[in-house]
Amino acid sequence: MAIEQKSLDLRLSSILPDQPPELAQDDLAAIATPQPVLDEPVQVAGLNTILKVIQQATKPVKALEPSAAERAVSEAAQKTVQDAATAVEKTTVPGAVQTIKKALAPAKPAKPAAEPQITPPPPATPDQVTAAANLAEVVPPEPPGAIIKTATPDQADKFLSGLDAPPVGIDFNLNYLQTTEDIDKVIDATSKAYSTQMDVAKRGVLGDEALKDMAARLNIAPELLATKIGGTLNAEQLLASRHLLVRSAASLDGMATKIKAMPVGTEDDKLLLEFRNALATHAAIQMRLKAAQTETARALRSFRLPVDGTTGLSDPNQIATLLNEMGGRANMKNLATSYQALSLDQQARFVDLAGSTKQQLGAVWKELYYSALLLSPAPIERALFGNIFMTMARPIDTLFASTVGRAVDKTIATPLFGSKSSDSVGANEAFIEIANFITSIPNALKAGAQAFITDAPVYKVGRDIDKTPDPAISAKMFADPESVVAQGVDFVGKAVRLWSRGMLAVDEFSKAQLAAMETRRLAAREALIAMDNGVDVDTALDGMAMQITNPDAKTIERVHQGVLEGTLQSDLGSFGNALNKFRNDAGPIGTVMVPFIKTVINAQKQMLARTPIGQLALKEIREDYIAGGARRQMAMGKAAMGSAFMGMGYYLALDGMITGAGPVDPERRKFLSETTGWQPYSVRTGTDENGRAIYRSYAGLEPIGGMLGMAATLAEVGVVYGKEEDDEWHDLLMYSALLPFKYIGELPFMSSMSNFANMVEQVNRDPLGEKTQAANSAIVKFFGGIAQNMVGGVTPVPMPGASSLRLIENMLDPVKREVTPDPSMSSETKYFSYLFRNWMSKTPLVSTSTDENDQPILKPARNLWGEEIKTGEPGALSLVFPFNKKVRDLDPDEAMILQIAKARGSMPLGKPDNVVANIKLNDAEYSDMLLMMNAVQIGGQTLRGALATHLTDFDLNKQMGRGAYEGIAAKLSGTVSDFRNAAVASPGFTTLHPDAANQIAKNRDLALRQYKQNPREAVID
């Protein structure tokens, strides 16, 4: 919901009457009568009154908007409600701690009252008398925007001569050019100031020197500029425009000179930001004079420096945040240095592109990479569902705050520690939020559609730079933006950025809902507080209606913070800003590893805010506890809500209804996911036609999904699967630290983060690769995942819409095709081949290509039983419901193997490595080996039959009954090795892969001959 914000002074002046009302005798008597004062306001409104407030909070805006005749009364009622609510918010309640401290504090001696000294004023001087007389005259206020001063004939001649702008004449602040209309206003005001002199001196003709100079500053041909005279702009307006251009360029040059002179480590952050703001403003002026309306607005929107009153940007935290978002100090200094090194026309071109060619190419690359990740229905739908769950969590937070939080605060926290505020959270606020969640849907849909169509935000918050960066692929890349090529590139850029519009529409949808819910909730709280403190019901309801339709500055700020929190766009804080700077400084590498820092950090903060221990890590939550009142109750409510959902998640995980991150041991996670259909962070949604359980992912549904995931993981590690036998505490700590990144990594556009977290975990477990090849496989998988987003997998150019291709591939061919570097190739070619084949594995139609022998180039990945591993879901349902589906199929033998693994602390068997007799198999050979393992027979039994025999063996079960599991583990792992050896020696494998089979046979024969030459002596006990 768009909210028009007026200055507080203007709002207050419109509320206060011009003349104080006359008081009747009864009113005077009421004032003279002492009124009882409550030490702490208590909500005393009856149920009927509360229902009226709830009804008022759910009415449409048109029904609440006062008529012109009623407006003054409504504004007065609004002020009455505001005053009552503010008084309660400022009422402190001392606790036992404050009382004890006050009692123990030594008394301060009273200071003697100083005698007032009266000094007679000195006699007024003649100058002071004259000044006082001048001040007595009525001076009309100056119009805002531009201050026009009369110019002398010499100044006008100098201006018209085409020389630089005069030092006096027209005064304006370039920092305050925020819209296209602002630019037009300054140009028009300037042109009118000199219109008479221009007509007399030049008869409406623009001088050649001035024409050429201005054309250079705009980077367009002089003859093209000349055609604007008498058309879009007349001569006066063009000269006034050049004046504005020169002033803007001089400002840029002056700032660039100062920036270049700043030593490293002593940079003025505010000046760096002002330079970037001035660069965007200069580009907007250029585009405006080129009659490029859309580009003007876009340039102004690309970097709008917020200002505080008349002092410009002054908040140090805001300066640090903006500077990090723009790439850090080094990037801004390079920008200034590059700008000043160019000629006049080159500077115009530089400003159009907002940087050097290298910087522009970097922006294009980043835009293409974001398109590769997000140009697909799945990420946008995930974001929509995630925002809806985040919005739905707010009334649940409020409900817990009004019950558990309020009870604990009133009975324990406030009596002990006191409170700086006496307001409280009411249960009615939760019902208001729920009602407005539903009633705001039409307006939210309208806001989302408008944002998608116009590619501009509706809610007055601006854009999240992580989600909607300024367009890089556009017509402004060319000297002539109107050329056919430029327009073609601009069209391509818009197609590449369709994801941006989709994400913007999702954000605006949620912001409209959140703004409506938060505005009405706060208005209802203030109305009830006013009623509790003597304001009559009708006045309170009128003030509430006014607060909803025309909220004051304090409410607007609170709503704004709630909207940012609800859409995961809150300020990152010092630690988050440092991470953001590190990501920006890392360039494309940082973008690939962590494409969305703000979303990730805010998602983690939302989860921490709902855990009693995690709250201690968040500064804003600690401040809420100190503040007391409604803020403390809301913080307690979030902790209670998170605890409730985590408790529920723990028991659901024990019952098998949901899953968490899975066991700590990666081998067991692999067995579960490949063999039994298990997947992390999923909830059971039903059964298929064969009675098997269906699970769908809930990752990304914050904050509820995060609560369930953490609780389910605790249950899995503690009870369901148990701790691994050889896990050290540092392994468990590393696993816990990486859990949030693994959870977020389940989102389709965050797979690189999940792969990176998995790589760190595996390298930490086995840094030298002495135990398994898991660490090497994790590293290979990380780079392979990146290759899937590049053109052909081997070029450093991102492929727009790569995520859409992967989605289509999973629908057409849901079989997983695992690709590894081919050990039979040379080092120069095997990694090139690996990246290319990895790209093929996720490209529709190409993934099922065959070779000259009609064999698939990319063999399917298989589990221990030789079955194909599925990753996708056939059908179009995944286009509209992007939550991964897995069918759980756990047979008795697999359940027995997992029970043994839990009892002994490690898997008794696993899928064999791809190394046989010191010969490393490629992915095709490995896939066929697993298939052959389940096709050959030993002693008339298949692999599964042999394993089942061991699992039911009486003696082995008797040993397990005594807690001895090494015997069964040796039998199971030995059986897998026997069938692996039989598979690579089978005729089927030899026919398909003769080279690998021959090398394996030679190595085995060599090992046998060496053993016979040096037989080992038997050890006799």
SVG drawing of the C-alpha trace seen along z (x, -y; Angstrom):
<svg xmlns="http://www.w3.org/2000/svg" viewBox="-22 -55 81 126">
<polyline fill="none" stroke="black" stroke-width="0.4" points="0.0,0.0 1.5,-3.3 1.6,-5.8 2.0,-9.5 4.2,-10.9 3.9,-14.5 6.2,-16.4 5.3,-16.2 5.2,-20.0 2.8,-20.3 0.6,-17.5 0.5,-19.0 -0.2,-22.5 -3.2,-21.1 -4.5,-19.3 -4.3,-22.2 -7.1,-24.8 -6.2,-28.4 -8.0,-29.7 -8.4,-28.0 -12.1,-26.8 -14.2,-28.5 -14.8,-26.4 -18.3,-26.1 -18.7,-26.4 -19.2,-22.6 -15.9,-22.1 -14.1,-24.5 -15.6,-22.8 -14.4,-19.4 -10.9,-20.8 -10.9,-22.2 -11.9,-18.8 -8.9,-16.6 -8.9,-13.4 -7.6,-10.1 -4.3,-9.1 -3.5,-5.4 0.1,-4.5 0.0,-2.0 -2.8,-2.0 -4.7,1.2 -6.8,2.3 -10.4,1.9 -12.3,1.8 -15.2,4.3 -15.7,7.0 -18.3,4.9 -15.8,2.0 -13.0,4.4 -15.4,5.8 -16.1,2.2 -12.3,1.6 -11.8,4.8 -14.7,3.9 -13.3,0.5 -9.8,2.0 -11.3,4.1 -13.3,1.5 -12.1,0.4 -10.2,-2.9 -13.0,-4.6 -15.4,-3.9 -12.9,-5.4 -11.9,-8.5 -13.6,-11.5 -15.6,-14.0 -14.3,-17.6 -16.7,-18.8 -15.6,-16.1 -11.9,-16.3 -11.1,-18.9 -13.0,-16.9 -11.3,-13.6 -7.8,-15.2 -8.5,-16.6 -9.6,-13.1 -6.5,-11.6 -4.3,-14.0 -6.3,-13.1 -5.6,-9.4 -2.0,-10.0 -1.5,-12.1 -3.0,-9.4 -1.0,-6.6 2.2,-8.6 1.7,-9.3 1.3,-5.6 4.3,-4.7 6.4,-7.2 5.1,-6.1 7.9,-4.1 7.3,-1.4 10.2,-0.9 11.0,2.7 12.7,4.3 16.1,3.7 15.5,0.0 14.0,-0.3 17.0,1.4 19.5,-0.7 17.7,-3.9 17.6,-2.9 21.3,-2.0 22.5,-5.1 24.0,-7.8 21.9,-10.9 23.2,-13.9 23.6,-17.2 21.2,-19.8 22.8,-22.7 22.1,-26.2 19.9,-28.3 21.9,-30.9 20.8,-34.5 19.6,-35.7 21.7,-38.5 20.0,-41.0 22.2,-42.8 20.6,-45.8 20.8,-45.6 23.2,-48.0 21.7,-50.7 20.8,-49.8 23.2,-50.9 21.9,-52.7 22.6,-49.5 20.5,-47.4 17.7,-49.9 17.7,-49.8 17.9,-46.0 14.9,-45.8 12.9,-48.1 13.8,-45.9 12.7,-42.8 9.4,-44.4 8.5,-44.5 6.6,-41.5 8.9,-39.3 7.1,-36.9 8.4,-33.3 10.7,-32.1 9.3,-29.4 10.8,-25.9 12.9,-24.2 14.9,-27.1 15.8,-30.5 15.8,-33.0 17.9,-36.1 18.1,-39.0 21.0,-38.9 23.0,-41.9 23.5,-42.6 27.2,-41.5 26.2,-38.2 23.6,-37.6 26.2,-38.4 28.7,-36.0 26.1,-33.3 24.9,-33.7 28.5,-33.7 28.8,-29.9 31.4,-30.3 31.1,-28.4 28.2,-29.1 28.4,-32.4 29.3,-32.1 26.2,-34.0 22.7,-34.3 20.9,-31.0 21.3,-28.9 20.0,-25.4 21.0,-22.2 21.9,-19.3 21.3,-16.8 17.6,-17.6 16.9,-16.8 15.0,-13.6 12.5,-13.4 12.1,-14.3 9.8,-17.1 12.5,-18.6 14.9,-18.9 12.2,-20.5 11.4,-22.9 15.0,-24.2 15.3,-24.4 12.1,-26.3 12.8,-28.7 16.3,-29.4 15.0,-30.0 12.3,-32.4 14.9,-34.4 16.8,-35.2 14.2,-35.0 14.1,-38.8 17.9,-39.1 18.2,-36.0 15.6,-37.2 17.2,-40.7 20.7,-39.5 20.4,-36.4 16.9,-36.6 16.3,-32.9 19.4,-31.6 21.8,-29.3 25.4,-30.2 27.7,-27.7 30.2,-27.4 27.4,-26.9 25.8,-24.4 29.0,-22.3 29.9,-22.5 26.4,-21.2 26.4,-18.5 29.7,-17.2 28.4,-17.2 25.4,-15.2 27.5,-12.9 25.2,-13.6 25.7,-15.3 25.3,-19.1 22.9,-19.0 20.7,-16.6 20.7,-19.0 20.0,-22.0 16.7,-20.3 15.3,-20.6 15.1,-24.4 11.6,-25.3 10.6,-21.7 11.0,-20.0 13.1,-22.8 13.5,-26.4 16.7,-28.4 16.1,-29.7 15.5,-26.3 18.5,-24.8 20.8,-27.5 19.3,-27.1 19.8,-23.3 23.5,-23.9 23.8,-26.0 22.5,-23.1 24.8,-20.7 27.9,-22.8 27.0,-23.2 26.5,-19.5 29.8,-18.7 31.7,-21.2 30.3,-19.6 31.4,-16.1 34.8,-17.3 35.3,-19.0 34.3,-15.9 36.5,-13.7 39.5,-15.9 38.9,-15.6 38.4,-11.8 41.6,-11.2 43.6,-13.1 42.2,-11.0 44.8,-8.5 43.8,-4.9 42.1,-4.4 41.1,-8.1 38.3,-8.2 35.3,-10.4 32.5,-7.9 29.9,-10.6 31.7,-12.3 32.1,-9.0 28.3,-8.5 27.6,-12.0 29.9,-11.5 27.9,-8.4 24.6,-10.3 25.9,-13.3 26.9,-10.8 23.3,-9.4 21.9,-13.0 24.1,-14.1 23.1,-11.1 19.4,-11.9 20.0,-15.5 21.6,-14.2 18.8,-11.8 16.2,-14.4 17.7,-16.7 17.9,-13.8 14.1,-13.5 14.6,-10.0 11.8,-10.1 12.2,-6.5 16.0,-6.6 15.7,-9.8 13.6,-8.1 15.8,-5.1 18.9,-7.1 17.4,-8.9 16.3,-5.6 19.6,-3.9 21.1,-5.7 19.0,-8.0 20.8,-9.4 18.4,-9.9 18.6,-13.2 17.9,-14.3 16.3,-17.8 18.7,-20.3 21.9,-18.5 22.0,-15.7 22.9,-12.2 24.0,-12.2 23.3,-8.7 26.7,-6.8 25.0,-3.4 23.1,-4.4 26.3,-5.7 28.1,-2.4 25.2,-0.4 24.9,-2.4 28.6,-2.4 28.8,1.4 25.9,1.8 27.7,-0.3 30.8,1.9 32.9,0.3 35.4,-2.5 37.9,-1.2 35.2,-0.9 34.0,-4.4 37.5,-5.9 38.2,-4.0 34.9,-5.5 36.1,-9.0 39.6,-8.5 38.2,-7.0 35.8,-9.9 38.4,-12.6 40.8,-11.0 38.3,-11.4 37.7,-14.2 34.4,-16.1 32.5,-13.9 34.1,-10.8 32.8,-12.0 29.3,-12.2 29.6,-8.7 31.0,-7.5 28.2,-9.1 25.6,-7.5 27.1,-4.1 27.6,-5.0 31.2,-3.9 34.0,-2.6 33.7,0.2 35.1,2.7 32.6,1.7 29.8,1.8 30.8,5.3 30.9,6.4 27.3,5.1 26.2,6.9 27.8,10.2 26.1,9.9 22.7,9.2 23.2,12.3 24.1,14.4 21.1,13.4 19.0,14.2 20.6,17.6 19.6,18.3 16.1,16.6 14.6,16.5 12.3,19.4 8.8,19.8 10.2,21.9 12.3,19.1 9.6,16.5 6.9,18.9 9.2,19.9 9.6,16.3 5.9,15.7 5.1,18.7 7.9,17.7 6.6,14.1 3.1,15.4 4.3,17.7 6.3,14.8 3.2,12.6 1.1,15.3 3.6,15.7 3.0,12.1 -0.5,12.7 0.8,15.8 3.7,13.8 1.1,11.2 -1.1,13.9 1.7,15.4 2.9,11.9 -0.6,10.9 -0.8,14.1 2.5,15.7 4.6,12.6 2.2,10.3 1.7,12.7 5.5,13.2 6.2,9.5 3.5,8.4 4.2,11.1 8.0,11.5 9.9,9.2 8.4,5.8 8.2,6.4 11.8,7.4 13.5,5.2 10.9,2.4 9.8,1.0 10.4,-2.1 6.9,-1.9 3.4,-0.9 1.8,0.1 0.8,3.7 0.0,6.0 -3.7,7.0 -5.1,10.3 -7.4,8.2 -4.3,7.1 -3.8,10.7 -7.4,11.0 -7.0,7.6 -3.9,8.9 -5.6,12.1 -8.6,10.3 -6.5,7.7 -4.3,10.5 -7.4,11.7 -9.1,8.4 -5.9,6.9 -5.4,9.6 -7.2,7.6 -5.1,4.5 -2.0,6.6 -2.7,8.3 -3.2,4.9 0.1,3.6 2.0,6.7 0.5,6.4 1.2,2.7 4.8,3.3 5.3,6.0 3.8,3.9 5.6,0.7 8.9,2.2 8.7,-0.3 7.9,0.1 4.5,-0.8 5.2,-0.9 7.4,-3.9 10.4,-2.0 12.6,-1.7 14.2,1.4 16.3,4.1 19.6,3.9 20.1,7.7 16.9,8.4 16.4,5.5 19.7,4.0 19.8,1.1 19.5,2.3 22.9,2.8 21.8,4.3 19.9,1.4 19.9,-1.1 22.1,-3.5 25.1,-1.3 25.1,-2.8 25.9,-6.3 22.6,-6.5 20.0,-4.9 17.3,-5.3 19.2,-3.1 17.8,0.3 20.6,2.1 20.3,0.2 16.6,0.8 17.1,4.5 19.6,4.8 17.2,2.9 14.5,5.5 16.8,8.3 17.7,6.7 14.1,6.4 13.6,10.1 16.7,11.0 15.3,9.0 11.8,10.6 12.9,12.3 13.4,8.9 9.9,7.8 8.6,11.1 10.5,10.6 9.5,7.0 5.8,8.0 6.1,10.6 7.7,8.0 5.1,5.4 2.3,7.9 3.7,8.7 4.4,5.1 0.8,4.1 -0.4,6.8 2.1,6.0 1.5,2.2 -2.3,2.7 -1.9,5.2 0.6,3.2 -1.1,-0.2 -4.4,1.1 -2.9,3.1 -1.1,0.1 -4.1,-2.2 -6.3,0.2 -3.7,0.4 -3.7,-3.4 -7.5,-3.6 -7.8,-1.1 -5.2,-2.8 -7.0,-6.1 -10.3,-4.5 -8.6,-3.0 -7.5,-6.6 -10.8,-8.3 -11.3,-9.1 -14.8,-8.3 -15.4,-5.5 -16.6,-7.6 -13.6,-10.0 -11.2,-7.1 -12.8,-5.4 -12.6,-8.6 -9.0,-9.1 -8.3,-5.4 -9.9,-5.9 -7.8,-9.0 -4.7,-7.1 -5.5,-4.4 -6.2,-6.7 -3.6,-9.3 -1.0,-7.9 1.4,-10.2 5.2,-10.1 5.7,-7.7 3.3,-5.2 4.7,-5.4 8.2,-4.6 6.9,-1.6 5.0,-0.3 8.0,-0.8 10.2,1.2 7.6,4.0 7.4,4.1 11.1,4.4 11.3,7.1 8.4,9.0 10.1,9.0 13.6,9.9 15.0,6.4 15.9,5.1 19.2,3.3 22.0,5.9 23.8,4.3 27.6,4.0 28.4,7.7 26.0,8.1 27.4,5.0 30.9,6.4 29.9,9.6 28.2,7.7 31.4,5.7 33.5,8.9 31.1,10.3 31.3,7.1 35.1,6.9 35.3,10.6 33.6,9.6 32.1,12.4 33.4,15.0 31.5,13.4 28.4,13.2 28.6,16.9 29.1,18.1 26.6,15.8 24.3,14.1 21.8,12.9 23.4,11.8 20.6,9.6 17.9,12.3 20.1,15.0 21.1,13.0 17.6,11.7 16.2,15.2 18.6,16.4 17.8,13.4 14.1,14.3 14.8,17.8 17.1,16.6 14.6,14.1 12.2,17.0 14.6,19.0 15.2,18.0 19.0,18.5 19.3,17.1 17.6,13.8 20.7,13.0 22.7,12.6 20.4,10.0 20.9,6.4 17.4,5.3 15.8,8.0 18.0,7.1 16.9,3.5 13.3,4.6 13.8,6.4 15.3,3.3 12.6,1.0 9.8,3.1 6.1,2.7 4.7,3.9 8.2,4.3 9.3,6.7 6.1,8.6 6.5,9.0 10.1,10.3 8.8,12.8 6.0,13.7 8.4,14.5 10.4,16.7 7.3,18.5 6.0,19.0 9.4,20.4 9.6,22.7 6.1,24.0 6.8,24.7 10.2,26.3 8.6,28.5 6.0,29.6 8.7,30.1 10.7,32.3 7.8,34.7 6.8,34.7 10.3,35.7 10.2,38.5 6.9,39.7 8.4,39.5 6.1,36.7 8.9,34.3 12.6,34.4 15.5,32.1 19.0,32.0 19.5,35.7 22.3,37.6 25.7,36.0 27.5,38.9 27.5,38.0 27.5,41.7 24.3,42.3 22.7,39.2 23.8,40.5 22.3,43.9 19.0,42.4 18.6,40.0 19.6,42.3 18.1,45.6 15.1,44.8 13.7,41.7 14.5,39.5 15.1,35.8 16.0,33.1 13.6,30.4 10.5,32.1 7.0,32.8 4.8,35.8 1.8,34.8 0.2,38.2 0.7,41.5 0.9,42.7 -1.1,45.4 1.2,48.0 0.8,46.7 4.3,45.1 4.7,41.9 5.1,38.7 7.3,35.9 7.6,32.3 10.2,29.8 9.3,26.9 12.6,25.1 12.2,21.3 8.9,21.0 10.2,18.6 10.2,18.4 8.0,21.5 10.1,23.7 13.3,22.7 11.8,23.6 10.6,27.0 14.0,27.7 16.1,26.9 13.9,29.0 13.7,31.9 17.5,31.9 17.9,32.0 15.5,35.0 17.4,36.8 20.9,36.3 19.7,37.0 17.2,39.9 16.3,40.9 19.8,41.6 22.1,40.8 25.6,39.4 28.3,40.9 30.9,43.1 33.9,41.1 32.4,37.6 34.3,35.2 32.8,32.1 34.3,29.9 32.6,32.0 29.3,31.4 29.9,27.7 30.8,27.4 27.7,29.3 25.6,27.0 27.2,23.9 26.6,24.9 22.9,26.0 21.4,22.5 23.3,22.4 22.3,26.0 18.7,25.1 18.7,22.0 20.7,24.0 17.6,26.1 16.1,23.2 16.5,23.7 18.5,20.5 20.8,21.0 22.3,24.4 25.7,22.9 25.6,22.0 24.5,25.5 27.3,27.0 29.8,24.7 28.6,25.6 28.9,29.3 32.4,28.8 33.5,27.0 32.1,29.8 33.7,32.6 37.1,30.9 36.9,30.3 36.1,34.0 38.8,35.4 41.2,32.6 43.7,35.0 41.2,37.4 42.5,40.3 39.1,41.8 36.9,41.4 36.7,39.4 33.8,37.4 35.8,34.2 37.1,34.4 33.6,35.2 32.1,32.2 34.7,29.8 33.9,31.2 30.2,30.9 30.6,27.2 32.3,26.2 30.0,28.4 27.0,26.6 28.4,23.3 29.1,24.7 25.4,25.4 24.7,21.7 27.2,20.9 26.8,21.0 28.0,24.4 29.3,25.0 32.9,24.0 32.6,20.3 32.5,17.6 29.3,16.1 26.2,16.8 23.3,18.4 20.0,16.4 17.2,18.7 19.5,21.6 17.2,22.3 14.2,22.6 16.2,25.1 16.9,27.2 13.2,27.1 12.2,28.3 14.9,31.0 13.7,32.3 10.2,32.5 11.2,34.3 13.9,36.4 13.7,36.8 16.7,39.1 19.8,37.8 22.9,37.9 26.0,37.7 29.1,36.4 32.7,36.6 36.0,35.8 37.1,38.6 40.3,40.1 41.1,41.6 41.6,38.1 44.6,35.9 44.7,33.1 44.4,30.5 41.0,31.9 39.3,33.8 38.1,30.7 37.0,29.0 35.0,32.2 33.6,32.4 32.2,28.9 30.7,29.3 29.1,32.7 27.8,31.2 26.1,28.5 24.7,31.2 23.2,33.1 20.8,30.2 20.0,29.1 16.7,30.5 17.1,33.0 20.9,32.8 21.0,34.8 19.7,37.9 22.1,37.8 23.7,41.0 27.1,41.9 27.9,43.8 27.1,47.1 23.7,45.8 24.8,45.7 23.9,42.7 26.7,40.2 25.6,39.5 24.7,42.6 22.1,42.3 23.3,42.1 22.5,45.3 22.1,46.3 23.5,49.4 20.7,51.5 21.5,50.4 18.3,48.3 18.2,45.0 18.2,42.0 15.4,39.5 15.7,35.8 12.7,34.3 9.0,34.8 7.3,35.6 4.4,33.4 3.6,29.7 2.7,29.5 6.3,28.4 5.7,25.3 3.1,24.0 4.0,25.9 7.8,25.6 8.3,27.8 10.5,30.9 8.7,34.2 10.1,37.5 8.4,40.9 9.7,42.7 10.3,46.4 12.0,48.0 12.0,51.8 12.7,54.1 16.3,54.8 17.1,51.0 15.4,50.4 17.6,53.1 20.8,51.6 19.9,48.1 19.2,49.7 22.6,51.3 24.2,48.0 22.5,46.2 23.6,48.8 27.3,49.0 27.6,45.2 28.5,45.7 27.2,47.4 27.9,51.2 28.0,50.9 27.9,48.3 28.0,47.8 31.4,48.9 34.0,46.2 34.7,45.7 38.3,47.1 38.8,50.8 42.3,52.4 43.8,48.8 41.9,48.0 39.6,45.1 36.4,45.5 34.7,42.7 31.0,41.9 29.7,44.1 31.8,47.1 30.8,46.6 27.1,46.4 27.3,49.7 29.3,51.3 26.5,50.6 24.0,52.0 26.1,55.2 26.6,55.7 22.8,56.3 22.7,58.4 25.4,61.0 25.0,63.8 27.3,65.4 26.4,68.8 23.0,68.5 22.2,65.2 21.9,61.6 23.4,58.8 20.2,58.1 19.6,61.7 23.0,62.2 22.7,59.2 19.2,60.4 20.7,63.7 23.3,62.1 20.7,59.8 18.6,62.8 21.5,65.1 20.9,66.5 24.5,66.3 25.0,62.7 21.7,61.6 22.8,63.3 26.0,61.2 24.0,58.0 21.8,58.9 25.0,58.7 25.9,55.4 28.6,56.7 28.1,55.3 31.5,55.8 30.7,59.3 27.6,58.2 29.4,55.1 32.3,57.2 29.9,59.6 27.8,56.9 30.8,54.8 32.6,57.9 29.6,59.0 29.4,55.7 33.1,55.9 32.6,59.4 29.8,58.4 31.8,55.3 34.7,57.5 32.3,59.9 30.6,57.0 33.8,55.6 34.8,59.1 31.5,59.9 31.1,60.2 28.6,57.3 31.0,54.9 33.9,56.1 31.9,55.6 30.9,52.0 34.2,50.9 37.0,53.2 39.8,50.7 38.8,50.4 38.2,54.1 41.7,54.9 43.5,52.5 41.7,53.8 42.5,57.4 46.2,56.5 46.5,54.8 44.9,57.8 47.2,60.2 50.2,58.0 49.2,57.9 48.7,61.7 52.2,62.3 53.8,60.0 52.0,61.7 53.2,65.1 56.8,63.9 56.6,62.5 54.0,64.6 53.0,63.3 53.9,65.6 51.0,67.0 50.9,65.6 50.6,68.4 49.1,67.3"/>
</svg>
